[in-house]
Amino acid sequence: MLINFFGKYKSIVVSIALFLLLDASVLIMNFYISFEISEDASGINLAGRQRMLSQRMVKSLVNINYYLNDAEKQQQALDELKSTVGLFDLTLKAFSNGTATIAGDGTDITLPRVDDAEGREAISQAEAIWVDYKYQLDSVLAVKTPEELVSVLPAALQYAESNNLELLFLMNALTGALENVASSKATLLRLIQTIGILLAIVNFFIIMFHFLKQLRESDEKLESARQETVEILDTVNEGLFLLDENLNIGSQYSKKMSSMFGLNEFSGLSFSQVLEKTVTAKDVETAQRFIRLLYRDDINSELIVDLNPLREIQVNISGDDAAYVEKYFSFNFTRVYQDNKVKDILVTVKDISKEVTLTKELEYSRQQSQKQMEVLTEILHINPQTMKIFLDNSFKSYDRVNELLKKPAKSNASLKDKLNQIAREIHSFKGEATTVGLSGFESLAHELEDSIAKLKDSRELTGDDFLPLVVEFESLIRHTELTRSLVNKLTAFSSELSFNDTATGGYREHDQWHALVKTVSERMGKKVDLVVSGFDIDLPREVAKVVNDVVIQCIRNAVVHGIEDPQTRLAEDKLERGYIDLSLKKLVDGSLELSVKDDGQGIDYEAIRSKALAMGRWSAVEVNSWDYKKLLPLIFHPGFSTAGSVTSDAGRGVGMDVIKEKVKSLQGKIKVGSRRGVNTKISVVLPQSLTENLAA
Amino acid sequence: MLKLMIVDDSNIIRRKIQRECDLGVFEVVASAKNGEEAISLFEQFKPQVVTMDITMPKMDGIECVSELIKRDPSLRILVVSALSDIATGIEALECGARGFLCKPFTEKELSDALLKLTEGQHV
């Protein structure tokens, strides 16, 4: 609908339409009445002419009589009488019936029928007189001879004399009546005009009033909306502002901005003006380029979130107390659309210093504990006596380096000499760390050596050049102190709890193996018992380590690949709980035999075959021709795994091949035996020589 | 299906993207290991979507983006790069790329990014 199209402006449209309608009707009436008045004027004019015509008729009659002896003049009078009678008759009929007559200028004119009572009366009386009068006049006009004229003229003259005045009077009355009608129409016209003007004024005031009211209402609404915005902007705990296409800040922004950026007025400032003291010039430039990308409508804003250079930015804000505080802000940019086009960018700025600091602290403590774990692992791999000697030596060495650093040196040569002495000290310390197997110490010493080497290359040395060395040297000392404190803690544990420990690794691992079986079997929904026997034999450290690795890999394989889930076992008439027998024994020839036996499904050669095919290293014909003797060794192949999916328990394919390498490194042998559906047994035989030196 | 070209000098990344893209929405029509190769493969296969590494031998990603956009301004290019230098990423976008995915990425991040990149293009 049209009304709907005009929406909130419809009342003004209606008012204007009303105004125009009013104007138009006044105009039309005006026009119509003026037209009537102009018609009336011709009527009045012609009524006046009737008076004149009645007089002329009398004059013509008198002239006819007067010029009885002058034929020419008489004829003139007769002609005049004839035309006068015709015109009078025609005009009187026109007044009476509303028919046509001839106007003063000779044109035809149709008169409105006179309906006014007074005028009507005058006309009908005039008509009554005119019937006889015309009869007399017509008989005068009809004569053919002078004798005839002399006989009819006296009667006509007499009638004219007795009725002429009456007729004149009646025509006067008609004129007066017509004048009255015209004058009342003129009054009506004035009245209409006055009313029209009055209505127009009223309409105008209504419009005025209405719109003032509407304006005031919308002003109030605007004001309250503005108030709400102001409240939001005053309260919100973030920086909040709009950026236009020229990257200028809009007039509305949050109060928090002042304290965040240390400025009082932002309106009209450019983005770079606000940022120039807060972040680096390069960041400002990158941010501007980023924002311009947001104005491009062929880019999905979610796809460039990562490019926001101000997402987490360290800012340089001088606080009220001028104390330097490390602060971080996070700027977020959101498009503001109008008519499907990006109109502005809404920027929110958050102070994320706390979050960042917390994250950093967490990361630091994570690194610290990781470092501690590394140190701890290193310590546990080293003979305690060796560790003690190493630590003592380290501190002695540090003392020497400290002495060297403190020693005053002025000339370039003496500084160089000083540097060389420190280098030698650090180098021999590094050698010791390497020998003992403390890689953490080794790498710290190595970094320090690198820095020293760089200094050696520079031609001129000053005392300040040693400062970075001091820093690195201190971190080495801290590392050593950390190590010593951990060693001390371990010593305290050991003396407090006094483990009955042979320090060979032996049965200490039982608990770990049980725990492993428990964890893995639970995760796979299986039920497995582990029985361990014979691990009270003392073994050298490196042998114990290999044994432990083999046990872990084999029992894990047994649980994952060997033992079936309870339902399958029950269906195959097996006990619900699977069983792993783990034993270590000394054979008669002095060699060691480690065996891991499970009562699971045995080795699935077809699974190995299809895996071999999948590995794509051999042709299908070749693989399909292999018997179990050929297939079995594949389980020791690097990268081989038969587990269906990769879990943390199996399927990573880095197990058995590593075990094989380790056993081989001790000149040992691995044997695998299996009966499909019944059991699998893996035994590792290690030569006698490995245990001999311990026995000796 | 939209035709996709992978441009990356690392074959591990190429394979990773290929794996994710072969899931039905995109058809990987070409895979290039540098900018020059990308240009010639583009001429041959006319892909509609491109994933683009920045640091590559023989014409880097920035130049390659400009060259490709010159040939097809409607081409949707997703820059896949490490976040070490944001300004370079922005430069690639200024040259006509339409999105940025940060390395390393998960499969979901990649597929989300590609879908957003090609919004409205799928039939």
Boltz contact constraints between the chains, C-beta under 6 A:
constraints:
  - contact:
      token1: [A, 286]
      token2: [B, 86]
      max_distance: 6.0
  - contact:
      token1: [A, 286]
      token2: [B, 87]
      max_distance: 6.0
  - contact:
      token1: [A, 289]
      token2: [B, 90]
      max_distance: 6.0
  - contact:
      token1: [A, 290]
      token2: [B, 90]
      max_distance: 6.0
  - contact:
      token1: [A, 293]
      token2: [B, 93]
      max_distance: 6.0
  - contact:
      token1: [A, 299]
      token2: [B, 98]
      max_distance: 6.0
  - contact:
      token1: [A, 300]
      token2: [B, 116]
      max_distance: 6.0
  - contact:
      token1: [A, 302]
      token2: [B, 116]
      max_distance: 6.0
  - contact:
      token1: [A, 303]
      token2: [B, 99]
      max_distance: 6.0
  - contact:
      token1: [A, 303]
      token2: [B, 116]
      max_distance: 6.0
  - contact:
      token1: [A, 304]
      token2: [B, 100]
      max_distance: 6.0
  - contact:
      token1: [A, 306]
      token2: [B, 100]
      max_distance: 6.0
  - contact:
      token1: [A, 306]
      token2: [B, 102]
      max_distance: 6.0
  - contact:
      token1: [A, 307]
      token2: [B, 86]
      max_distance: 6.0
  - contact:
      token1: [A, 307]
      token2: [B, 89]
      max_distance: 6.0
  - contact:
      token1: [A, 307]
      token2: [B, 90]
      max_distance: 6.0
  - contact:
      token1: [A, 307]
      token2: [B, 100]
      max_distance: 6.0
  - contact:
      token1: [A, 309]
      token2: [B, 86]
      max_distance: 6.0
